[in-house]
Amino acid sequence: MDYRKEFADFEGVAYLDAATQGAFPLAAATAGRAAIEWKKRPDQLPMDAYFERPNRVREKFGKIVGADAVDIALTTGATSGMNAVAAGMDFQPGDEVLVAKREFPAHFATWVPYVRAGRVNVRIIEPRERFITSEDYIQNIGPKTRLVSASLVRFDNGAKLDAWRLAKACREKGIPFLLDLSQAAGGVTINLKELGADFAVCSGYKWVLGPYGTGFFWVNPEATKRLDLGPAYWMAIEGAHIFSALSMDNLKFAPGARRWDAAETASFTNIASLEASLDFVLGVGVEEIVRLNRELQQEIIDRLPRDRCALASPTEAERRGPYVCVVARHADQTAALHKRLIESQVIVALREGAIRVSPYLYNTSDHITRLIKGLSV
């Protein structure tokens, strides 16, 4: 099936940067415009927008990542969930958080206030080989380790972590495991129930094609008790949906993860567009998205001009997320190569000294040909 008709006409641009911003399906843009009309005429705002639509979005996120809706909080991005974990855990001086070298900045920035306050230390580990593995984390877990924070798919090279193995080791040692799904959810097959992590965070504007400023935070029911402290949203109080009789007596939060929802969870334009995007992803099916994206990735790898470039991602598809990274044979030429691609309207990202190429269903072999031509100059 040709999915290009479900997206805007890129007007001659070869957009290969879904890992930075996934493009709205046309249906998501239409839903967002309809929600804007609600604010123009609040008398037409449906009451189900406050609770029922966010709950539907939880269910749809859950179907994409193999989780129950009740365990999902709707957030403004991955950092929101990380901050909830940081604020909620009872860290003691000397406790350590394990983070791999060159992880996405949120894995470091989250802990800066806690490091400065002397509540926790961040221990940076290095891969033994080219790409980080579960074994690298496992070998660095020590008596002071209180949390492991990692990405399922690395933002800088596309390497996919054997997260199930790391989750198993963390469980055996009683150490919480936080997993960032931002470069995976919607582009990689995931089953959080089987994986065994304690917490998962995700931005909603990449592979699930939602608006900027959306995401989710998943809490394993067994790990809820680890987060006694931290933020709480009043709409998660039992009975909060009854606007005509809000009670302040015997306040009790509804079961599950809703306590960690972003304030104003039902942000109308965002949540309406997000639901339409999730409907699109679910309609195609994550497995089909994975299959089609792997075909495009493999075409890039097969046609890569090896005299000019080198692959900076794992060669094996099962060790890679939904994109590939390449570098110039001479590292100091990679930035210039990226600039030439952008000037030729081939839109890719430059991350940590590598060109990140992240295709999606709206891309074709013609776009890959333009990429390869640009890399061959």
Number of C-alpha atoms within 10 A of each C-alpha: 5 9 12 15 10 15 16 13 10 10 6 9 14 24 21 24 20 26 25 16 18 23 23 23 24 16 17 28 22 14 20 20 14 15 21 16 13 15 13 10 10 10 8 10 16 9 10 12 17 18 14 13 18 23 20 13 23 23 19 20 28 20 17 22 21 17 22 20 20 18 20 27 27 30 25 23 21 24 22 26 30 25 17 19 25 20 18 17 17 15 18 13 13 15 18 23 23 25 21 22 13 15 16 16 9 14 24 19 13 19 20 14 12 17 15 10 11 14 16 23 23 21 17 16 17 16 14 10 8 11 18 20 21 17 16 17 22 17 9 14 22 11 9 15 22 24 24 23 20 25 25 25 26 24 23 20 24 26 29 25 23 17 20 16 15 23 23 17 18 23 14 9 14 12 17 22 25 24 25 26 26 27 28 28 25 26 29 25 18 20 14 22 13 10 16 18 23 24 23 26 26 29 29 31 26 26 28 32 26 28 26 16 14 23 27 29 30 31 29 20 15 8 13 15 11 14 16 12 14 15 18 17 15 17 20 20 20 16 16 18 16 9 8 7 9 12 13 10 6 8 12 12 18 15 13 19 22 28 21 26 26 24 16 13 23 20 15 22 20 21 26 26 26 29 25 23 28 25 19 19 21 19 10 14 15 21 15 16 20 18 14 16 22 22 14 23 23 16 15 23 19 10 13 20 17 14 9 14 19 18 20 21 26 18 13 9 17 13 16 23 29 30 30 28 27 22 24 24 14 10 12 11 14 20 17 11 20 23 16 15 23 17 11 13 16 23 20 24 21 18 13 11 19 23 24 29 25 27 28 26 19 20 19 14 12 10 19 22 15 17 23 18 14 18 21 14 10
